[in-house]
Amino acid sequence: MGGWRWYRTRRRLRTHRVWKLPVVLLLVGLFLSWLLPAADREFTHLQRDVGEQFFPHLDSGSMSTLLGAVAGGMITLTGLVFTALTLAMQFGAAQLSVRVVPILQQEPVMRWAMGTFMATFVYTLMVSVRLAVREEDYRPVLSMLFAIGLSVVCAVLFFALVARVSGVLNSGVLLRTLAAEGRRAVFRTHPSGRPATGGPLPEDGAQADGEPEVVRLGTPPRSGQVLLAFDARRLERLARRWGARVELVPVVGDFVALEAPLFAVYGPGGRTRRRALLRCLLFGETQSVSGDPAGALRALVDIALKALSPAVNDPGRAVQVLDHIEDLLVLLAPRTAPEPAAGTAAFTHRTRSWADYVCIGTDEIRHFGAASVQVQRRLRALYATVVPLCGPERAGPVDARLATMDAEALRQWPQELDRHLAGRPDPQGLGTESGSEPLAP
């Protein structure tokens, strides 16, 4: 990808530290707690005229008391919000998926709310302390007006934070959000609507260029060890500049262990620059939902598996997940190749095939939902939808899974009625007894 596109990718996928923005806002609050009182002292005519208009009955002592009350309310609100967020993360991880926790941590409204609450607390506290200690004889009109404005902003952010956290903990809204991120990842990684082309990766030990120079991870990146993205265009330019062929060993989403191989470079030795290659990679703590379709499918499957666990036992939520997985597989079916593609002659890398996406999106749900008629019927409806779209050359993985489900139904359901119910495709899982047959393509 080009330089600007790679910059946007890094900016979108990088993990934002929770504390940075709140600390910056806190420092801004400290600075304003010095600046605005100084402005009040300088513009005495302004504070006299405006003060008589807006605060005719308040002296500096009364304003200090009001600002102290605002500071006390802000620190109490901040504590309540922190407690609520902690409980929301625990509930989301227990009932939905552990991936809910990083989603909440990366929400901009959470960082802005926490930072604004604490900045308002520090600002109002410092101004009120200055008024109380120095016994100023002026009325801090500008400081008071700014504190009122901050209180209004805090109220709006509080409502926004509650709405966002409620949306994340609502399984329907969360699934829709994950699916939307997955669709954007599909359009970004498979933009042409046609399967990616490229030759297969050469077999190990059969390289015409001799033994490769292996570039290993070494010291793990501070951001994490999961490969999130790579700059393919820059890697290809580096390979052509060095007169070599560069092969990226891990696939996007892999955890790269210490001293694990990252690149295999075939060609003239002595030209490879380790830092130049590492700058083309982006690492993180977990596989990104928005960086790769497999990440979105993985997050959806995790929610379905949690729903199918004995502790939760909610097959209806698993059916909701399959609705969105079907949506993503419908987009991926005409865009992916039957076999992995490998880039260009100068730069090669592993990619996921259609069979890989079918495996990631359905196999674990098929295993853990084998005892649920609802899940089995919904899975059959999913396969029936994607078969006409993937074409004869890519229908093999779907046909194999349907045959496995037929064999499993004979073992799982000894009663004829149960076998009949489990063997009928139904987009709702259990919408009707007879299910629904897909329309002919």
N, C-alpha and C positions, 0 to 999 in steps of 0.2 A: 504494500500500500504506500501511497505517496507520503511526503513529509507531513503535510497538514492533516491528512487522514490518520496517520499514525499518532500524531499529537492528540487528535480528538479521541481516538481509541484509548490511549493511555489515560486521558483525563476522565473518560467515562468509566473505565474499569478499575482505576486505582482505588484503593481503600482509603476513605477519609477517616482520619483519627478523630475520635469523638471529642477530645478535649481542646483541639486547636482553636476552633471558632469561638467556643465559650470563653477561652482565655483572652482572645483578641477583643471580644466585646467587653470583657471585664476591665481590660486596660483602657479601652475607650471610655468606659464609665468613670474610671479614676481620673482620666484627663479632663473630662467634661465637668467633674466635680470641682476642679480648680479653675477651669476656663470661665464657666458661666457666672460664678460668684465674682470673679475678677471683672467681668463685663458689667455686672450689676453695680459694682463700686465705681466703675469709670463713667457709666451713663446714668448719673444720678437724676438728671432731668427726666430720663425715660422711665426709670423705676418710680419716680414720684408721680408722673402723670398717669402711667399705665396702672401703677399700684392703686392710686385713688379710684380708678375706674373699675378695676376687677376685684381688688382686695381692700375695700375701704376700711374694714373693721379688723384687719389682721396686722399685727406688728411682727417684727422679726422673731420674737419668742414664740408666738402662735404658729408662725410658719415652720419654725424648727420642730415644734411638736407634731405638726401634720406630716412633715417629711419623715420624722421618726416613725410615725404610725405606718406610713407607706413602706418604709424599710422593713418593719416587723412583719407586715402582711406579705411582702415579697419573699422573705426567707421562709415563712411558713408555707406559702404556695410552692416554692421550689422543693421543699422537703416532701410535700404531698405528691408532687409530680414525679419526683425521683422514686418514691415508694410505689406509685402506680405503674411506672414503667418497668420496675424490677418485677413486680407481680405479673405484668403483661408478658414479659419475656419468659418467665417461668411457665406460665400457662400455655403460651404459644409453643414452646419447646416440648411440653408434655403432651399436648393435645393435637398439634398440627405437625410440626417438624422443627428440628434444630436449626434449620435454615431461616426460621422466622427471626431469630435473635440478630444475625448480621443485617437482615433487612431493616429491622427497627433501628439498629445502630447507625446505619447509613442514611436514614431519613433526614433530609435537610431541616424539616420543621422541628425535629427533636433537638438538633444542635442549636438552631436559632432560638428556640424557646428557652432552653436551659441557659444559654448565654445571655439572652435579654433579661430573664428573671434575675440572674445574679448581678448583671450590670446595673439594673434598676435598684437593687438592694444596696450595692456599694455606693452608687451615685447619691441616692437620697440619704444614706447613713452619713457619708462624708460631709455633705452640705449641712445637714442638721448638727453634726458635731462641731463644724466650724462656727456655726451661728451660736451654739451654746457655749463653747469655750472662749471665743473671742468677744462675745457680747457685742456683736456688730449693731450699729445704730441705723442701718439701712434695711429696707425690705427686699429680699432676693426675688424680685418679680420674675426675671427671666429664668432663674433656677426653678421657681415654683411652677411656671408654665411648662417648662420642659419635663418636670417630674409628672405633671398631669398627663402630658402627651405620652410619656413612657408607660404610664399605668394603662392607658387605652390600648397601646400596642401590646402590652402583656396580656390584656384580656382577649384580644383578637388571637394572639398566638396560642393562648390556652385552649380556646375553642378549636383552632386548627389542629393542635396536638391531639386533643381528645378524639376528633373526627378521624385523624390519620391512624392512630393506634387502634381505634374501633374497626377501621377498615381492614387493617392488617390481620386482626384477630377474627374477622368475619371470613369464614372459609370461602364463600362465594366471591367476595371482593379480592381476597388474596389469590385465588386461582385465576381470576380474570387478569390481575396484574402480572402474574407470572407468565400467563399465556401471551399477553401483549408484548412483554419483553422477549419471549421466545420468537414471536413473529418478526419482530424487528431484527433479531439475530439471524433468522432465516433469510430475510431480504438482504441483509448485509453480507453474509457469508456465501449465499447462493443467489447473486443478483440477476443472473441472466435468465433464470427460469429453465435452463438446460443443464443436464448433468455435466459436472466438471470433467475435463479430459486430461489425460496425461499417462505416461507409461508407468507400469508397475515398478515398485522398488526392486533393485537388483538383489539377487540372493546373496546371503552372507558368504564370504569367502570366494565369490565369483567375480570380483571387481577387476576390470581391465587396468585400473589405475594403480594397482598394488595395494599395500597396506595403508589404511587411512591414518591421518593424524586425528586423534580423539581429543576433543575439548570437553573437559568435565566441569561440573558445577563449582566445586571448591567451596569457598565460604558461602553459606546460604544467604540469599537476599533478606534484608530486614523486613520487607513487605510480606514474605511468605515463600513457599517452595512449590506452589501449584502454578503450572504454566497457564496463563490466561490468554495470551495472544502473542503474535510475532509479526515483524515487519518483513513480509515476503519480498517486496520490491527492493528494499535495501539489502537484504541478504543475497538476492540475485546479483545486484550490482557489485557487492563485495566479491562474490565468487568469480564474476567475469573480470574484475580488476586484478585478482590474484591468479587468474588462469587456472582455477580449480573448480571442483564440484563439491558443493556443501550440502550435506544431508542433515536435517533436523531429526534427532532420534525420538524424543518424546512427542506425544500428540497433545493437543490442547486439552486441558483438564487433568493431565497426569501430575502426580506428586513426584518431584524430582529429588531423590535422596542425595545425601552428601556423597561427593565424588562420583555421582552417576554421570554417564556420558550425555552431553547435550548435543554436540555436533560431531559428525565424522566428515573430515575434509580430505578429499581425494585430489591429488595433483602435486605440483612442485612444493617441496617443503620449505620452511623458513619464511613464508609470506603471511601465514595466518596470524591475525591479531585478535587475541582473546577478548579484549575489551570491546572492540568493534562488533564482534559477534554477540556478546552479552547485552550490548545496548539495544539490540534488535528484539529482545525478549522482554515480556512483561509478566511478573510473578505476583501472586496474591496468596491470601490465606485459604480461600476455598474457591471452588469452581464457580465462575460468574454465571448468573442467570442470563444476563444480557450480552455476554461475550460470545456464546456459542450455543446452537440449538440443543446440543447434548446437555448443557448445563440447565436449560429450562426444563427439558424432559426429566432430568435427574431430580430436580426440585419437586416437580409434580408427582413423580413416582414415590418420592419419600413421604409426601403427604398421604398418598393412597396406602402405602405400607403401614403408616401409623394408624390410619383408619381401620385397616384390616387386622391390626394386632389384637390379641385377646383382651388386653386392658381397655381398649376403646370400642372395638367391635361395631364399626359404623360403615357397612358396605355401601350405604347411600352416598357417603362422601367420596368413596372410591369411584363410584359411577360418575360423580361430578368431575373428578380428575380425568377420567377416561374421555369425557366430552372434550376437554381442552387438549389432551394428548392426540385425539383424532384430528383436531383442528391443525395441529402442528405437522402431523404425519401427512395430511392432505397437501400441505404446502411443500413438504420435503419430497413427496413421491415423484413428481416430474423433474425435480431439480438435482437429484443425486444419482450417481452412477452405480451400477451393480457391484463394481469392485472399486476399492480405494484408488484415487488418482494421486499423482506424485509431483505436480508442479512442472518445472522446466528442466532442461538439460543441465543448467548451471546450479539450480537449487531444487532439491527434492525434499518432500516431507510427507508424512502419513496423513491421510484424511479418512473420514468416516464414510462408509458406504450406506446404501439403503438398508441392507441387512443389519448394520450396526444400530441405526436409529430405531428399527423395529424391535431389536433386542433390548435396547436401553428403555424404550417407552412402554413395553408390554410384558416382557418375560417375567419379571419379578411379581407384577400384579397377577399374572396368570398363575404363578406358583402359589402365592399366598391367598389368592381368591378362588382356589380350586373347590373349596367347600361352599361357595356362595353362588346360588343360582343367578342372583342378580348380576354379579360381576361377570360370570361366564357368558350370560346373554349379551351384556353390553360389549364385552370383548369381541364376540362373534360379529356384532353389528359394526364394530370398528374395522375389523378385517374385511368385512363385506364392502365397506365404503372405500377402502384404499386399494383393493385389488384392481378395480377397473382403471384406477389412475396411475398405478405404477407400471402397467404394461406387462406383457408376457415375460420379458427378460428379467423382470424384477419381482415376479409373483412367487418365486420359489420360497423365500423366507416366510411369506404369509401362508402359503399352502401347507408348509411343514408344520406350522404352529396350529393350524386348523385340524390337521390330522392327529397331532398330539392331543388336542383337546377332545377329539372324538374318542380316542383310546382311553383318556383319563376319565371321561364321563361313564364308560362302561364299568370302570373300577370304583368310581366315587359314588355312583347312583345305581344301586341294585334294582330299584323300583322303576318300572317302565314309565310311569308318569313323570317322575323326577328326571329321568334321562331325556324325555321329550321336552320338558321345560328348559333344561340346561342346554339342549342342543338347538334351540331356536334363537336367532339373532333378534335383539330388541334394543333400539336406541335409548329407551328409558330404563333398561334393566328388567323391570317387571311392569311394563306399561299395559300389556295385554297377555293373555294366556298363549295365544298363537304366535306372538311376536310379529315381525314384519320382514318380508323378503325384499332385498335390494332391487331397484329397478335395473333392467338390463342396460349396459352402456350403449 
